[in-house]
Amino acid sequence: MSGKRSKPPVPSGPRPAQPAVDAAMDGASGGPLRRALWLDGLDRRLRPLLPSPLPAHARLGNVDGHRLVLLVDAAVWHAKVRLAGPQILESARSLGLEVTELTVRTSTRPAHAPPPASPAPRVLSTRAQAALREAAALLPPPKKAGTGRSP
């Protein structure tokens, strides 16, 4: 054995595939994706600054020049956002946005997707119920707790 360490071989074949997200964000075609990711990050930072209970019913729609666009899920929240407009604009400015105008849009979709419904309980067939009872009958009876005696 010699004291020299060998270097790992340099791959001579084609380079590994570029991850899909990196490929999608490359060049000018990635502009819309980069903007969508920026808006999503901005929404995550702005929503906690909204007055309660607005964060559950409003989300950032867009930043268009000096205009901040919020989407709400019902007309009542539209009115509440308009009333809180100056405070919302100040919160947006605290994040570095140069916004002076607030636009509120009412969406037909909820601001946040509801949690997925749990599946309906499965009903066991008569045969499965009988097999379950037979299996339970084969189990030893449970020991009584708290007797204090050792076996």
C-alpha positions as CSV (number, residue, x, y, z in Angstrom):
1,M,0.0,0.0,0.0
2,S,1.3,3.4,-0.8
3,G,0.7,6.5,1.3
4,K,-1.0,8.4,-1.6
5,R,-4.7,8.8,-1.6
6,S,-6.4,8.4,-4.9
7,K,-8.9,11.0,-6.2
8,P,-12.4,10.0,-6.9
9,P,-13.0,9.5,-10.6
10,V,-14.4,12.4,-12.5
11,P,-17.6,11.4,-14.3
12,S,-17.2,11.6,-18.0
13,G,-20.8,11.0,-19.0
14,P,-23.7,13.5,-19.2
15,R,-24.4,15.7,-16.2
16,P,-27.1,14.6,-13.8
17,A,-30.6,16.0,-14.6
18,Q,-31.3,19.4,-13.2
19,P,-34.1,19.3,-10.6
20,A,-37.5,20.3,-12.1
21,V,-38.0,23.4,-9.9
22,D,-34.5,24.7,-10.9
23,A,-35.2,24.1,-14.5
24,A,-38.6,25.8,-14.3
25,M,-37.1,28.9,-12.7
26,D,-34.2,29.2,-15.2
27,G,-34.2,32.2,-17.5
28,A,-37.1,34.5,-18.4
29,S,-39.6,31.7,-18.4
30,G,-39.2,31.3,-14.6
31,G,-40.4,34.9,-13.9
32,P,-44.1,34.0,-13.2
33,L,-43.0,31.1,-10.9
34,R,-40.5,33.4,-9.0
35,R,-43.3,36.0,-8.6
36,A,-45.8,33.4,-7.4
37,L,-43.2,32.2,-4.8
38,W,-42.5,35.8,-3.8
39,L,-46.2,36.5,-3.3
40,D,-46.7,33.4,-1.3
41,G,-43.8,34.3,1.0
42,L,-45.2,37.8,1.3
43,D,-48.6,36.4,2.2
44,R,-47.1,34.3,4.9
45,R,-45.4,37.3,6.4
46,L,-48.3,39.7,6.0
47,R,-51.2,37.6,7.3
48,P,-50.0,37.4,10.9
49,L,-49.9,41.2,10.9
50,L,-53.6,41.5,9.9
51,P,-56.0,42.4,12.7
52,S,-57.8,39.4,14.2
53,P,-59.9,37.6,12.9
54,L,-59.0,38.7,9.3
55,P,-56.1,36.3,8.8
56,A,-58.5,33.3,8.6
57,H,-60.6,35.0,5.9
58,A,-58.1,37.1,3.8
59,R,-55.1,36.3,1.7
60,L,-52.7,38.3,-0.4
61,G,-53.9,38.4,-4.1
62,N,-51.3,40.7,-5.6
63,V,-49.0,43.7,-5.3
64,D,-49.5,45.9,-8.3
65,G,-47.3,48.9,-8.1
66,H,-48.5,51.0,-5.2
67,R,-51.7,48.9,-4.9
68,L,-52.1,46.0,-2.4
69,V,-54.8,43.5,-3.4
70,L,-56.4,41.3,-0.8
71,L,-58.8,38.4,-1.4
72,V,-61.5,37.7,1.1
73,D,-64.0,34.8,1.2
74,A,-67.2,36.7,2.0
75,A,-68.8,40.2,1.6
76,V,-68.7,40.7,5.4
77,W,-64.9,40.3,5.4
78,H,-64.7,42.6,2.5
79,A,-66.2,45.4,4.6
80,K,-64.0,44.5,7.6
81,V,-60.8,44.7,5.5
82,R,-61.9,48.1,4.1
83,L,-62.4,49.4,7.6
84,A,-58.9,48.1,8.7
85,G,-57.4,49.5,5.4
86,P,-55.0,52.0,7.0
87,Q,-53.7,49.5,9.5
88,I,-53.2,46.9,6.8
89,L,-51.3,49.3,4.5
90,E,-49.1,50.3,7.4
91,S,-48.4,46.6,8.1
92,A,-47.5,46.1,4.4
93,R,-45.2,49.1,4.5
94,S,-43.5,47.6,7.6
95,L,-42.5,44.6,5.3
96,G,-40.9,47.0,2.8
97,L,-43.7,47.4,0.3
98,E,-44.3,50.9,-1.0
99,V,-48.1,50.6,-1.2
100,T,-50.5,53.5,-0.8
101,E,-53.8,51.9,-2.0
102,L,-55.8,48.8,-0.9
103,T,-58.1,46.9,-3.2
104,V,-60.3,44.1,-1.8
105,R,-61.8,41.4,-3.9
106,T,-64.3,38.8,-2.8
107,S,-63.6,35.3,-3.9
108,T,-65.9,32.4,-4.3
109,R,-63.2,30.1,-2.8
110,P,-62.4,30.1,0.9
111,A,-59.2,32.0,1.9
112,H,-57.8,28.7,3.2
113,A,-58.7,25.2,2.0
114,P,-60.7,23.4,4.6
115,P,-59.1,20.3,6.1
116,P,-59.9,17.1,4.1
117,A,-63.0,15.3,5.3
118,S,-62.3,12.1,7.2
119,P,-63.4,9.0,5.3
120,A,-66.7,7.5,6.4
121,P,-66.3,4.6,8.8
122,R,-66.3,1.2,7.1
123,V,-69.1,-1.2,8.0
124,L,-67.9,-4.7,8.6
125,S,-69.7,-7.5,6.9
126,T,-71.6,-10.1,8.9
127,R,-68.9,-12.6,8.2
128,A,-66.1,-10.2,9.3
129,Q,-68.0,-9.4,12.5
130,A,-68.3,-13.2,13.3
131,A,-64.6,-13.7,12.7
132,L,-63.7,-10.8,14.9
133,R,-65.9,-12.2,17.8
134,E,-64.2,-15.7,17.3
135,A,-60.8,-14.1,17.5
136,A,-61.7,-12.2,20.6
137,A,-63.0,-15.3,22.3
138,L,-59.6,-17.0,21.8
139,L,-57.8,-14.2,23.8
140,P,-57.1,-14.9,27.5
141,P,-59.3,-12.9,29.9
142,P,-57.9,-9.7,31.2
143,K,-56.2,-9.7,34.6
144,K,-57.8,-7.6,37.3
145,A,-55.8,-4.6,38.2
146,G,-55.1,-3.5,41.7
147,T,-55.3,-6.9,43.6
148,G,-51.8,-6.4,44.9
149,R,-51.1,-10.2,44.8
150,S,-48.2,-11.7,42.8
151,P,-48.8,-14.8,40.8
